[in-house]
Amino acid sequence: MSHASRGGRESTRLAPATVDDDQPALQLTGLYKQFGDHVAVDHIDLTVPRGSFFGLVGPNGAGKTTSLSMAVGLLRPDGGSASIFGHDVWSDPVAAKSLIGVLPDGMALPDRLTGREVLTYLGLLRGMSRETVDARVQELLEVLELDSAESTMVVDYSTGMRKKITLATALLHGPRLLILDEPFEAVDPVSAATIRTILQRFVSGGGSVIFSSHVMAVVERLCDHIAVIAKGRVEAAGSIDDVRGNQTLDEAFVHIVGAHTGGAEGLSWLAS
């Protein structure tokens, strides 16, 4: 997706922040979050290189969603910091958020609007010109194969369609970094293929992507870097080849998190 305006002038007050070429796409330093007695994120340090396709994996409850929520400014940390291309998410939120597109888990949309109406509303809310919004919305609907649902309200979208329209909202303003929480969860194979293609194009065009997933095959196929989180801590991080070694990513993941794969004992009555 082009980061330049395709038509009309952008509002200068909401123009994307400058990007320091020496800064990583995302830097988490000592990030910490506690809910009651439970430590959800335990002083995480993580660097996501610019231009990378970065996978964040871990067991259920490992702290992935909490970490991403703090990284994009949706949840205030109890300690530590997060920066986007050198802009601190909490002390410089306008600059940091102008550079990111976010697909959070379970994102709520104004679902009594059509997909076009949702995108148009969010684009204008960002201060983009109407001409630019109209051009980008049309292109996104066509590329994401949602133009055929022109008169369908979002409440009537399938799961795959909702994922795609949410991705469109993340791409609309021309971000430099996409942060996506489970973008392929419960998505049909055709929609998943479309999303994969767009993300690969985004990275090949100079963008950076971070996404969480439970599906190791998807991470192994798409990512060049990975971090494994367990019990709120980063247990391994680096290039995907360094993390998996001479194993499959599934095998490396089980070894790193120290998981016990059950199912070999009990339930004898199933075979009776």
VMD Tcl script that draws the C-alpha trace (Angstrom):
set ca {
  {0.00 0.00 0.00}
  {1.35 3.41 -0.84}
  {1.99 5.69 2.10}
  {1.51 8.74 -0.12}
  {-1.82 10.42 -0.64}
  {-3.56 9.24 -3.80}
  {-5.79 12.25 -4.01}
  {-6.07 15.51 -2.11}
  {-3.93 16.83 0.67}
  {-3.68 15.11 4.04}
  {-4.37 17.10 7.19}
  {-0.94 18.19 8.34}
  {-1.92 18.04 12.00}
  {-2.42 14.28 11.75}
  {0.42 13.56 9.34}
  {2.50 10.47 10.22}
  {5.43 11.16 12.52}
  {8.98 11.13 11.26}
  {10.81 7.81 11.41}
  {14.39 7.51 12.68}
  {16.19 5.01 10.46}
  {18.33 3.90 13.41}
  {15.35 2.93 15.56}
  {13.64 -0.50 15.60}
  {10.01 -0.83 14.62}
  {9.09 -1.69 18.22}
  {11.12 -1.59 21.41}
  {9.74 -2.97 24.68}
  {11.86 -2.27 27.75}
  {11.07 -3.72 31.17}
  {7.37 -3.90 30.32}
  {5.37 -5.01 33.35}
  {1.70 -5.56 34.13}
  {0.00 -7.10 37.15}
  {-3.68 -7.86 37.71}
  {-4.31 -8.40 41.41}
  {-1.86 -11.10 42.49}
  {-1.27 -12.28 38.94}
  {1.76 -11.00 37.02}
  {0.62 -11.04 33.40}
  {3.74 -9.49 31.84}
  {6.97 -9.80 33.78}
  {9.52 -7.13 32.74}
  {9.63 -8.00 29.05}
  {12.49 -6.72 26.90}
  {11.93 -7.15 23.18}
  {13.27 -5.56 20.00}
  {11.42 -5.91 16.69}
  {13.69 -4.98 13.76}
  {12.31 -2.58 11.18}
  {11.23 -4.33 7.99}
  {10.68 -7.65 9.76}
  {7.76 -10.06 9.71}
  {7.70 -10.84 13.41}
  {5.73 -13.63 15.08}
  {4.75 -13.56 18.76}
  {3.84 -17.02 20.04}
  {3.08 -18.56 23.39}
  {0.60 -20.75 25.27}
  {-2.85 -19.46 26.23}
  {-2.48 -16.94 29.03}
  {1.21 -16.35 28.30}
  {0.82 -12.56 28.14}
  {0.83 -12.00 24.37}
  {-2.37 -9.96 24.14}
  {-1.54 -7.98 27.27}
  {1.91 -7.16 25.87}
  {0.51 -6.05 22.52}
  {-2.21 -3.99 24.21}
  {0.44 -2.08 26.16}
  {2.65 -1.76 23.08}
  {-0.05 0.10 21.14}
  {-1.37 2.23 24.00}
  {-4.61 0.38 24.72}
  {-3.51 -0.70 28.21}
  {-1.29 1.32 30.53}
  {1.69 -0.67 31.88}
  {2.59 -0.77 35.57}
  {6.22 -0.38 34.60}
  {8.58 -0.17 31.64}
  {8.15 1.49 28.27}
  {7.18 0.86 24.66}
  {8.35 2.87 21.66}
  {7.43 2.84 17.97}
  {10.31 3.87 15.70}
  {11.75 5.79 18.64}
  {8.48 7.49 19.69}
  {7.36 6.55 23.20}
  {3.80 5.20 23.15}
  {2.84 6.90 26.41}
  {4.81 10.16 26.45}
  {4.44 10.81 22.69}
  {1.21 8.95 21.82}
  {0.11 11.00 18.80}
  {3.41 10.46 16.97}
  {3.63 6.78 17.93}
  {0.04 5.94 16.98}
  {0.27 7.73 13.63}
  {2.84 5.11 12.59}
  {0.90 1.99 13.52}
  {-2.12 0.07 12.32}
  {-3.71 -2.19 14.90}
  {-5.92 -5.27 14.73}
  {-6.67 -6.03 18.40}
  {-8.32 -9.21 19.59}
  {-12.11 -8.86 19.46}
  {-12.07 -5.32 18.07}
  {-15.50 -3.71 18.26}
  {-16.68 -1.97 15.09}
  {-19.71 0.26 14.48}
  {-21.44 -2.77 13.00}
  {-24.67 -1.07 11.94}
  {-22.68 0.57 9.15}
  {-21.51 -0.96 5.89}
  {-17.81 -1.66 5.40}
  {-17.46 1.44 3.22}
  {-19.18 3.58 5.83}
  {-16.94 2.26 8.62}
  {-13.76 3.00 6.66}
  {-14.98 6.41 5.55}
  {-15.93 7.39 9.09}
  {-12.57 6.29 10.54}
  {-10.60 7.99 7.76}
  {-12.36 11.30 8.25}
  {-11.97 10.94 12.02}
  {-8.20 10.78 11.45}
  {-8.33 14.10 9.61}
  {-7.70 12.68 6.13}
  {-9.21 14.55 3.20}
  {-12.48 13.21 1.78}
  {-10.88 12.67 -1.63}
  {-8.04 10.61 -0.14}
  {-10.43 8.62 2.03}
  {-12.72 7.78 -0.89}
  {-9.81 6.63 -3.07}
  {-8.21 4.48 -0.38}
  {-11.51 2.96 0.78}
  {-12.36 1.89 -2.77}
  {-8.94 0.33 -3.26}
  {-9.01 -1.50 0.08}
  {-12.50 -2.90 -0.54}
  {-11.45 -4.19 -3.95}
  {-8.13 -5.69 -2.82}
  {-9.74 -7.34 0.21}
  {-12.61 -8.61 -1.96}
  {-15.26 -6.81 0.10}
  {-16.61 -4.61 -2.69}
  {-19.27 -7.22 -3.48}
  {-20.72 -6.67 0.01}
  {-21.27 -2.98 -0.70}
  {-24.68 -2.77 0.96}
  {-24.08 -5.34 3.73}
  {-23.80 -4.06 7.28}
  {-20.78 -5.23 9.28}
  {-23.07 -6.98 11.78}
  {-23.95 -9.42 8.97}
  {-20.32 -10.07 7.94}
  {-18.80 -13.53 8.32}
  {-15.78 -13.95 10.63}
  {-13.42 -13.77 7.65}
  {-15.07 -10.62 6.34}
  {-14.83 -8.98 9.78}
  {-11.12 -9.78 9.95}
  {-10.60 -8.25 6.52}
  {-12.55 -5.05 7.22}
  {-10.64 -4.65 10.50}
  {-7.37 -5.09 8.60}
  {-8.59 -2.42 6.19}
  {-9.09 0.00 9.11}
  {-5.50 -0.72 10.18}
  {-4.13 -0.02 6.68}
  {-6.24 3.00 5.80}
  {-3.90 5.75 7.04}
  {-0.73 4.23 5.55}
  {1.04 2.97 8.71}
  {4.68 1.88 8.92}
  {4.01 -0.92 11.40}
  {1.09 -3.34 11.68}
  {0.41 -4.98 15.06}
  {-2.12 -7.79 14.70}
  {-3.53 -10.02 17.43}
  {-4.52 -13.43 16.03}
  {-5.31 -12.18 12.49}
  {-5.92 -15.71 11.17}
  {-8.03 -17.07 14.02}
  {-11.34 -18.60 12.83}
  {-10.73 -17.33 9.29}
  {-11.62 -19.44 6.25}
  {-8.75 -20.52 3.94}
  {-9.67 -18.08 1.15}
  {-9.77 -15.06 3.48}
  {-6.57 -16.23 5.18}
  {-4.80 -16.42 1.82}
  {-5.90 -12.87 0.97}
  {-4.68 -11.56 4.33}
  {-1.33 -13.36 3.95}
  {-0.78 -11.88 0.51}
  {-1.51 -8.33 1.67}
  {0.79 -8.65 4.70}
  {3.59 -10.02 2.54}
  {3.15 -7.11 0.12}
  {3.21 -4.68 3.03}
  {6.54 -6.04 4.31}
  {8.10 -6.27 0.84}
  {7.17 -2.60 0.38}
  {9.16 -1.59 3.48}
  {6.58 -2.04 6.23}
  {6.94 -4.08 9.42}
  {4.45 -6.60 10.81}
  {4.05 -8.08 14.28}
  {1.37 -10.69 14.81}
  {0.47 -13.17 17.51}
  {-0.68 -16.65 16.68}
  {-1.16 -20.13 18.08}
  {-0.64 -21.73 14.67}
  {3.05 -22.57 14.31}
  {2.70 -23.52 10.65}
  {1.50 -20.00 9.78}
  {4.31 -18.38 11.79}
  {6.90 -20.68 10.23}
  {5.61 -19.89 6.76}
  {5.43 -16.11 7.08}
  {7.88 -14.87 9.71}
  {11.58 -14.14 9.61}
  {11.78 -13.29 13.34}
  {9.96 -14.69 16.36}
  {9.60 -14.35 20.11}
  {8.29 -17.08 22.40}
  {6.47 -15.82 25.49}
  {5.55 -18.02 28.46}
  {4.34 -16.98 31.92}
  {4.75 -13.33 31.01}
  {8.40 -13.60 30.01}
  {10.30 -13.79 26.74}
  {11.81 -17.27 26.74}
  {13.42 -17.04 23.29}
  {13.71 -14.40 20.56}
  {15.62 -13.94 17.34}
  {15.52 -15.07 13.74}
  {13.18 -17.98 13.20}
  {16.10 -20.22 12.18}
  {17.98 -19.41 15.40}
  {14.94 -20.10 17.59}
  {13.89 -23.39 16.01}
  {17.40 -24.73 15.36}
  {17.28 -28.14 13.67}
  {13.72 -28.82 14.86}
  {10.34 -27.86 13.53}
  {8.91 -24.74 15.13}
  {6.26 -26.89 16.85}
  {8.95 -29.04 18.45}
  {11.06 -26.04 19.44}
  {8.03 -24.31 20.95}
  {7.12 -27.28 23.15}
  {10.73 -27.57 24.29}
  {11.12 -23.85 25.03}
  {7.93 -23.47 27.08}
  {8.52 -26.77 28.86}
  {5.07 -28.01 28.00}
  {3.84 -31.51 28.72}
  {1.92 -32.98 25.80}
  {-0.84 -35.02 27.36}
  {-3.29 -37.48 25.88}
  {-1.15 -40.62 26.12}
  {-2.76 -41.84 29.33}
  {-6.28 -42.22 30.66}
  {-9.60 -42.26 28.77}
  {-9.33 -46.01 28.30}
  {-13.11 -46.17 28.06}
  {-12.94 -44.46 24.64}
  {-11.59 -47.66 23.08}
  {-13.86 -50.05 24.94}
}
mol new
graphics top color blue
foreach p $ca { graphics top sphere $p radius 0.5 }
foreach p [lrange $ca 0 end-1] q [lrange $ca 1 end] { graphics top cylinder $p $q radius 0.2 }
display resetview
